[in-house]
Amino acid sequence: MLDWIVKNYFGFSHLLPESENQVSLHYLLPGPFQSSFWLYPLFILLGLGLIWFVYRMNASQLPTHKKIILFILRTCSFLLLLVFLIRLSLKIDQVDKPGLVILIDQSKSMSFRDDYGSKHYSKSIKDEKKSHYPSRIEMVQSVLSNQSSGFLDKLTGRYHVYPYQFSEKPAPLLSADSKELHSPEEISHSFLQIKPEGENTFIASSVRSVLGEFRGRPPAALVVFSDGVSSSGYSEQLSEVAEESFGQYVPIFSIGVGSDNALRDISIAQLDVEEIAYINNPVRFSALVRSSGYKKKKVSVLLKSNNSSEIIAEKEILLTKENPVTTVDLFYESDKTGTQGFVVSLKGVEDELVQQNNQLTRTVEFKEEDLNVLLIEGYPRWEFRALKDLLEREQSITLKTLLQDADIEYSHADKTALNHLPVKLTELLKFDVIIVGDVDVSAFSASDIQNLTDYVVKGHGGLLMIAGDKYTPAVWAKTPFVSVLPFQNNSQENVIPDLSEEIKIGLTDAGGNQFKLFQFAEENQKNHEIWNGFPSIHWLYQSKNLKPGVIPFVQTAPGEGQKPQPVITFHRVGNGKVLFHFTDELWRWRFRTGDYYSGKYWGKAIRFLSRSRIRGTSHLAELLVDKKSVNQGESVGILLRYFDGSVIDIGENDINLQVYSSDGKMEEVILHQNDLKRTEFRANWTARETGTYHVMVESPSSKNDMPVTDIIVKNIDQELLNRTLNRDDLIKASEISKGKYFHITDVATLPEDLPPGSPVVLDSPTMIPLWNRWELLLFFSILLSVEWIMRKQSKLD
């Protein structure tokens, strides 16, 4: 109404181009009322009351209708007089539309393609031309650039739209000082240029930065399109800045993009394998497979060579919602030396949404080296004779034996025999594996036992112990060597003495599936048939209480009312490996088959135990890292330990370590000497770039037998770790700031729910005085004249 009056009556149409001016009434209270505004309404009420009182007293003889007419006339005159007093005017403000900020998440997580599952959603968001759902950023672009829906036109019709993209910080999509670019077409085109490539998502910081830009002219609202996933924890969630937004009267309208259900994804999360192995010996590739978003899914895990598409090994697994993580072991034996690359991948995952994590690669160096084995026995029992005969014929093994009760001439007659125990640690280090039978430990000194313990615990080589009915392990358990045994020294052990009793043995799940020491056939069923055909044993050393972490590989068949007893166990002690035989009757496996099965087992067992020896150690020293596989930017602890302090200068404080990257670049790290253990040197190294690093010691000029090791540096993308829509935080942010939450599939009603905002005044207002208009003076005169005439006719004073 006021617009029409200004345009058509007062002739100010040139000041009112469409949607750029705002017309309002303006007044100025008289001086006494300016400081106490409430007095002016009270003054008006008192005036009206006085008018009514006067007419009621002076015109009591008049009819009611005449009294009312006179009251109205006097009231209008009074009110018109008040208009003159307050100098009523029309104020024309030149204004602009309020602003509306749209922030769009362009981090990597916005590239995910969610599977919403619902048929309703499928029809509304699935690309008709493609078989897959659109990505999160594609859904946002579809909403904001869809001309047929008119979504963006509704926004630009009411607001000046300021589009931003953000990941680590916000960036405007259009030039702030160019009005031409703010047309719906240009804004729509800017949305289509967004690429989800941001490395991190800092939602709170980005919103805080935008609020700072608009301080003093706050927008009507902030519209945030995001999955709500922050790569920096709670401090960067949207709800953390909601209070600040509310304090500036800017509500947040959060638009959730994605699904809060787990994304359908199956990945190889981890792959472990020995980096150095022997030829003709099984190498285990242990893959950790993780799934999400599936109720039940069968997939196959494949092992291939880098240079061939031929499948080396394959195993099918079942992943369920209840058991989404499983470990798969694949094995490979090489008959050639050298370095080989391998790929472990998944088959049957074509329907998942993320396929970049379906394979991992590893490199294994295969060696053909003679193994040095020391066999210590107390007396020539059957197991000793069979094992000695077998290992002597093995060309890749150099065997030395020590028989406690042998005659002096025995050491001269047998080329493998030693006449004394290698008591020094440096002498023990010559052997990759030590086999201890039923040996009388009382013949050894305390230092001998300590050296043998250090040999195992520090990973200088592997240990295999064979129980006997005289000394092992009963006597050994009473010495410090108990720390190496698979049971405590206070556990109750006893020997089954009845040699006529047959004891049936079999594989455990760990022995049959996780390790290949006992794999004599490719198929598990055939392998169990072979095991069922082995002769029973007649003697077993029983142990009731195994230490935590001890894994039974072979055990007795469960009898009526009896628990299975361990026959062969495996455990780790410090950096070393220990196999323990609770029986000395594996020689029975030779019945009718010779060394075919027993030879396979002993060869695999010795090589299995010797692997710790070839990883980062030498006869001179060992090089250890606390992590073989680390994330980029993570620190790695490195320890160099010399076995014999005589080979170095004990007063030497530093040793140089060289770290070579895969492209040949060398970085030098200083190892500092331990003040308490002068043979140990330590340092920390930080992985700056991804790749495989070769770590070696810059050996003294007179020594060239120095250890080496490798470190794999991986890049863990934080943006890809959290993948589900953080709906709760987006809702929380909208509630705190007095905005509203929408899902991207229900965002069509957003324009109607946005607040109108406050127009922005651009220039000084134009004033049109009404109080001095002749029309009002004429009207005031007419009112007074009509009242005077009616009073005269009614004979009132």
Secondary structure, 3 states (H helix, E strand, C coil): CHHHHHHHHCCCHHHCCCCCEEEEEECCCCHHHHCCCCHHHHHHHHHHHHHHHHHHHHCCCCCHHHHHHHHHHHHHHHHHHHHHHHCCEEEEEEEECCEEEEEEECEHHHHCCCCCCCHHHHHHHCCCCCCCCCCHHHHHHHHHHCCCCCHHHHHHHHCEEEEEEECCCEEECCCCCCHHHHCHHHHHHHHHCCCCCECCCCHHHHHHHHHHHCCCCCCCCEEEEECCCCCCCHHHCHHHHHHHHHHCCCCEEEEECCCCCCCCEEEEEEEECCCEEECCCCEEEEEEEEEECCCEEEEEEEEEECCCCCEEEEEEEEEECCCCEEEEEEEECCCCCEEEEEEEEEECCCCCCCCCCCEEEEEEEEECCCEEEEEEECCCCHHHHHHHHHHHHCCCEEEEEEECCCCHHHHHHCCCECCCCCCCHHHHCCCCEEEECCCCHHHCCHHHHHHHHHHHHCCCCEEEEECCCCCCCCCHHHCHHHHCCCECCCCCEEECCCCCCCECEEECHHHHHHCCCCCCCCCHHHHHHHHHCCCCECCCEEECCECCCCEEEEEECCCCCCCCCEEEEEEEECCEEEEEECCCCHHHHHCCCCCHHHHHHHHHHHHHHHHHHHCCECCCEEEEECCCEEECCCEEEEEEEECCHHHCCCCCCEEEEEEECCCCCEEEEEEEECCCCCCEEEEEEECCCCEEEEEEECCCCCCCCCCEEEEEEECCCHHHCCCCCCHHHHHHHHHHCCCEEEEHHHHHHHHHHCCCCCCEECCCCEEEECCCCHHHHHHHHHHHHHHHHHHHHCCCC
